[in-house]
Amino acid sequence: MTRSIRSINPAADGVFFVEGPASNWVVLVGDGRSALIDAGYPADLPLVEDSLRDVAGDVPLEAIVVTHGHSDHIGSANALVASHPGVRVFAGADELPNVRREVLHQVGVPDLVPQLLKPRFVSWAVHAVRAGGLGDVGVQQVEAVPASMTIAGHRIRAVTTPGHTPGHTLYELPDAHAVALGDSLVTGHAVSRREGLQTLHPMFHHDAVAAESAGATLARTYSGWTLMPGHGAIRKAGI
């Protein structure tokens, strides 16, 4: 899998969905500032920086709001904090131990072994390792995200959606009628033969039953919204 941005897709005024090599992030721009929802793998750092420059220019990065603590969503956060003074990092309260790596809720070798005869899983695993997925990506200064806040001029609402991880959180952008879903629902994934709205393979979930139940509920709840998943393409309202 090549290390390049697949697309940058405007979801609404000042809201840009970035489809990365294997996972996605969202750039928010407004009031002379920018912000991120999720931050890709460690190896995605140059791409995250490129996307910020492309859509936000040289305005300061204010905050990184993460949906959960998997390496493909927090991977470049520490480097961004180091290079952008004053950046604050937020995650759901129940996800803080995972983001800080006080505990680890992530796919491990025992989860992967039963799938190793399946080429798609092998390819995914190779890419994840090469992208820094096994690195030390814990973010120590992460804060609990409030139920609602304004960053880079955009109102966001945090909605806890446990299942994928214990404190997985999605972020509604009500003024844009858009939602950053993280991995609660996706529209595609490297190990999936399907395209379209779906939940991830059970291997990836902390609680697969809860994740499937949450996914079904969210698909109904956000029908008619622009969906910005952690993996796969954007699904715009009405499409």
FIMARKE-622944 format. One record per residue: x, z, y negated of N, C-alpha, C, CB in turn; residue in one letter. Coordinates in steps of 0.02 Angstrom, whole numbers, plus 50000, padded with zeros to 5 digits. Glycine has a CB too. Layout:
<nodes>
XZYXZYXZYXZYA
...
</nodes>
This chain:
<nodes>
500425000050060500005000050000500445000049938499525006150000M
500364995349893500784994749834500615000049783500724987849803T
501115001849742501005006849691500835003249625501635011349682R
500215001549617499984998449556499255000349545500074990749558S
499055000249482498355001449466497944995549487498275002849389I
497404996849523496964991349545496544988849486496504993749602R
496284993449446495874991449389495774997349342495194988549412S
495654995749279495425000749230494744998249206495935001749170I
494235002149219493554999849207493215004449157493164999649274N
493005001949098492625006149051491955008049082492525002448984P
491835014549085491205017049111490715018449055491315023449153A
490975020048997490575021448937491065021748879490155028148943A
490815022748818491245023048760491735028848768490835023848695D
492375027348772492885032548778492965035448847492715038048732G
492665032248898492715034548967492975028849009492015037148994V
493565029749039493895024349075494035026549147494545022249040F
493765022949195493875024249265494475020249289493245022349307F
494975023849315495585020549338495605020849414496225024049307V
495595014949445495645014449517496385013649535495205008549546E
496675018849562497385018849578497525015849646497655025749575G
498145016449670498325013549734497925016349793499055014549747P
497795022849791497435026049847496915031149823497915029449893A
497005033849763496515038449734496435036749660496735045849744S
495915039349631495715037349564495755043149515495005034549565N
495755041549451495705046549399495305043649342496405048849375W
495095047849295494695045849238495055047949175493975048949241V
495095043449126495385044949061494815045549011495905039549039V
494815050948973494335052048919494705051548853493975058948926L
494405048048805494715047148739494195048448685495025040048732V
494375052648637493925053948581494195059348536493235055848606G
493975059348473494185064348424494945064848418493905071148442D
495285059148426496005059048418496385062348474496175062248355G
496075063148532496395066348590496205062648653496205073848595R
496565064148707496385061448772496375067048823496895055848793S
496075065548881496045070348936495995066549001495435075348928A
496145069849055496115066949122495645070949165496805066549153L
495285067349208494955070449265495335067949327494175068749268I
495685072649360496125071249416496755067649393495765067149470D
497265067649439497925065349416498325061849470498325071249391A
498015059449523498355055449572498885059149612498675049749539G
499245055449655499805057949693500405059149647499995053049750Y
500915062849670501525063449630501825056649611502035067449667P
501835051949658502135045349644501715041149597502235041649709A
501105043349582500675039749535500825041449463499945041249550D
501285046049451501415048249382501535042349334502015052749381L
501965037549349502045032049302501405028149289502585027249327P
500985027549339500355023949331499865027949288500045022449399L
499855034549298499425038749256499645038249183499445046149280V
500295038649173500555038049104500395031149075501315039249103E
500465025949115500305019149092499565018749071500455013949146D
499125021649112498415021249097498245025049033497995023949155S
498575030649023498465034348961498685030148900498855041048962L
499275027048904499505022948849499045016948838500215020448861R
498815013948892498395007948887497745009248850498245005148956D
497425014848864496755016048836496745021148780496295018248891V
497275025348775497275030648725497835030048674497305037348758A
498295025348686498855024648640499295030848640498605023248569G
499465033248581499915039048577499555045448557500465037648527D
498885045648566498525051848549498725057248600497755050648549V
498725063548579498955068848624498485069948684499035075348586P
498785071748740498415073548800498215080948794498825072248865L
497575082248797497315088948784497225093048848496655088548748E
496965089848901496785093648960496785089249022496095096948951A
496885092349079496795089249145496295093449182497485088649184I
495745090449201495215093849237495215091049308494505093049203V
495325095149358495385092649426494775094449468496025095349459V
494595089749511494015090949554494185095549612493755084349580T
494815095149636495015099449692495775099049700494655097449758H
496045103149746496755104049749497135099749798496885110849765G
496855094249822497235089849867497785086249828496765084749901H
498325084649863498915081849831498785075249795499455080849881S
498285071449818498135065049787497695065749725497805060449836D
497545071949706497145073149646497495077549595496485076249665H
497985081449617498365085649571499105083749568498295093049590I
499305078449603500005077049615500435076349554500055071049653G
500185073249501500595072249441500465077449387500485065249414S
500055082449401499845087149349500445091049320499335092049377A
500885093649363501445097549337501895093349292501855100349395N
502035087249312502455082949271502125081349204502625076549308A
501475080349205501115078949143501125084949096500395076849158L
501035090949125501065097049084501755097649052500905103249127V
502275096149091502955096749065503105091849009503455095649122A
502805085949012502965080748963502465080248905503015074048997S
501915083948911501405083948858501265091148837500745080448883H
501625093848789501555100848770500835102648751502025102348712P
500635108448774499965110948756499415108948803499795108748689G
499555104948853499035102748900498795108748941499295097148947V
498145109348948497845114548991497565111249053497285118548953R
497605114649110497355112149174496775116649196497925111949227V
496235113449217495635117049238495415114849308495065115949188F
495115119549345494815118049410494265123149423495345118049468A
493845121849472493325126549490493615133249510492905123749546G
493275138649495493535145349507493725146449580493025150549486A
493315144049626493445145049697494005140449723492815143849738D
494205135649682494735131049702495425133149676494565124049677E
495445138149633496085140049602496615141849654495975145949556L
496465145649707496995147149756497275140949789496715151749809P
496865135849801497105129649831497545125749782496515125349854N
497325125449719497715121849668498395125249657497335121549602V
498405131849660499035135549650499455135749714498885142749628R
499175133649770499495133749835499615140949860500155130049833R
499165145449839499145152049870498855151549940498745157049826E
498415146749949498155144650015498205137050015497415147150027V
498115134050074498145126850078497555124250118498805124450110L
497115120650084496565117150116496685109750110495865119150084H
497005106850159497195099850157497335097450228497815098850112Q
497275090950239497405088150305498115089850327497305080450304V
498175092250390498825093750418498935089750481498885101050432G
499515090650511499695086950572499185088050627500385089050596V
498945094250641498455095150694497815091150683498285102450700P
497615090150619497015086150604497145078750617496795087150531D
497745076650604497905069450608498065067050678498495067950563L
498345071350720498565069250787498025065650826498795075250826V
497395068150829496885064650868496725057550843496255068650869P
496945055950782496775049450752497365044550754496555050450680Q
497925046450783498535042450776498525035850815499115046450797L
498045034850858497985028350891497575023350850497655029250960L
497345025550793496935021350749497375018850692496315025150722K
497505012350688497975009650638497825011650566497985002250642P
497185011950549497015013650480497265020650461496265013050469R
497215025250509497425032150496498185032550490497175036850551F
498535028750532499265028650528499485025850460499565024450586V
499185020450439499365017450374499225022350317498965010950363S
498655025750321498495030750269499015036250268497795033750281W
499205038750326499685044250329500355042250302499755046650401A
500585036250318501235033750293501215033350217501405026850323V
500675030550191500615030050118500605037050086499975026150099H
500225041650115500175048350086500855051750083499685052650127A
501245051050135501915054150136502365050850084502235053650206V
502355044250082502785040650034502585042049962502755033150047R
501955043649951501705045049884501825052249863500975043449879A
502135056249907502295063149889501785068149911502385063649816G
501355066249958500815070649979501025077050011500375067050025G
501645077450036501895083550067502315087750020502305081750129L
502365085549958502775089149909502445095449883502935084549851G
502835099249846502585105449815502235103649749503155110549803D
501575103149752501205100849693500775106449663500765094949711V
500865112549686500455118049661500525118849586500655124449696G
499955119949553499935120749480499785128049466499395116049447V
500265131649441500195138949433499775140849372500875142049427Q
499795136849319499465138849257498745136349253499855136349198Q
498445134349309497765131849309497265137349290497585128849377V
496745135449254496235140049231495565138249263496175140049154E
495115143149268494435141849292494055137849241494075148549307A
493765132449262493395128149216492725131449199493275121049247V
492525131449136491865134149119491315129449142491815135349043P
490705131849143490145127749166490045121649121489505131949167A
490205122349058490175116649012490715117348960489465116048978S
490985111748939491505111848888491545104948857492195113848919M
491915104348802492035097948770492775096748769491735097748699T
492985091048798493695089148796493735081848774494035090048866I
494225080548731494325073848703493665070948677494625069148756A
493265075248647492645072948616492065071848664492765066748579G
492145073448727491625072248777491375078748806491895067648833H
490715079448808490405085148842490465084048918489665085948821R
490685089148953490685088749026490345094949054491395088049054I
490015094149110489715099649146490025100049215488945098849151R
490255105949234490575106949300490045109049350491135112349295A
490025105549407489545107049460489935108249524489025101249469V
489895114349551490255116049612489925112649672490285123649623T
490325109149712490065105449770490515106849830490025097749755T
490485112949857490935114649913490775110649975490885122149928P
491285110150017491225106250079491875102550091490625101350076G
492045098150045492685094650051493255099750046492755089249995H
493225104149997493645110049992493185115749971494245108949941T
493415122049976492975127649959492705127649888493325134049971P
493115125249840492905125449771492865118649739493355129649732G
492765113449779492715106649752492195106549696492535101549807H
492365103149641491935102849582491895095749557492195107549526T
491285093449543491215086949510491065088149437490645082749543L
491135082849397491055083549324490575078349297491745082949289Y
490025080849271489535076549239489745075249167488825079749241E
489655069049145489725067149075489035065049052490275061349065L
488625069849031487915068349019487795063148964487555074549001P
488205063048913488095058248859488245051148882488535059948799D
488685050448931488845043848959488415042249020489585043548978A
488015047149043487625046349104488075044149161487045041349093H
488655047549165489155045949216489385052449248489765042049185A
489655051949309489875057849344490525056349382489325060449393V
491025060649374491645060249412491545064349476492265062849370A
491495060849531491275063849594491835067149634490945058749637L
492465065849616492995068049660492905065249730493025075749661G
492955069649780492875067349849492225069849881493455069749891D
491745071749839491095073649866490715067549891490675077349813S
490805061949858490565055349880491085050249859489855053749849L
491195045149900491655039849883491315033149895492315040349924V
491625027749873491345021149886491805017049931491235017349820T
492335020149956492785016950002493385021450014493015010049976G
493755020150068494355024050082494775020050132494175031050111H
495435021450131495895017650173495725018150248496595020050162A
495435023750270495295024450342494595022050360495375031650363V
494205020050311493515018050323493445010450326493055020850269S
493045008050373492895000950377492314998950331492724998950449R
491995003950302491405002750261491575002450187490885008250273R
491164998850150491164999150078490475001450056491354992250046E
490455004850000489815007549976489815015049980489245004650016G
489315018149952489275025349944489285028750013488655027349905L
489735033650021489825036950085490205043450075490205032350134Q
490205047550127490645053350128491275051550167490295059550159T
491795055350156492425054150189492395055950264492985058050156L
492875053550302492925055250372492965062950379493555051850404H
492645065750429492635073150437493325076350437492285074950500P
493835072750459494515075450460494725078250392495005070150482M
494475075250339494715077050272494365083250243494615071350226F
493835085650275493425090850245493595097850271492705089450258H
493565102650226493615109650244493015111650287493655114150182H
492415109350268491795110750305491405104150307491375116550271D
491475100550362491185093850366490425093950362491395090450430A
490105098950391489375099350390489135100250318489125105150435V
489455104850282489265106050212489405099950170489645112150184A
489955096550184490125090550145489615084950155490815087950165A
489385083950216488885078850230488225080650196488775078050305E
488035086950199487405089150167487445088250091487255096450185S
488015090350062488095089549990488085082249970488735092849967A
488415078050010488435070949993487745067849991488855067250043G
487325069550039486645066850040486245069049978486275068950104A
486335075449960485985078049901486235074649837486075085649895T
486885073749832487165070849771486965063549764487925071349772L
486915059849819486715052849815486025052249784486715049649885A
485585057049799484915057049768484945059449696484425061449809R
485315064749685485345067749618485605062849566485795073949620T
486115058949584486435054549535486245047249543487185055249541Y
485695046049576485425039249578485285036949506484775038949621S
485545031249487485455028649420486015030549372484815031149393G
486485034849394487065036549353487635031749369487275043949365W
488115031349324488745028049340489165032849381489125025749275T
489365030649441489725034949488490465033249487489435034149560L
490875038249475491595037449472491905041549528491875039549402M
492015038549587492255042349645493005043249645492035038849708P
493235047949687493945049049695494295043649734494055055549727G
493905039849773494175034249812493655028549811494345036449885H
493895022449805493445016749802493295014749731492805018349839G
492885009649725492735006649660492185010449623492524999449669A
492175009549558491635012349517490975009149537491775011249441I
490445013049532489775010449544489365011749481489435013849607R
489275006449443488935007249378488185007749386489105001449332K
487875011249339487155012149340486805005449343486915016149279A
486315004949389485924998849395486224993749441485834995849329G
486824995249470487144990449515487134993149586487874988949493I
</nodes>
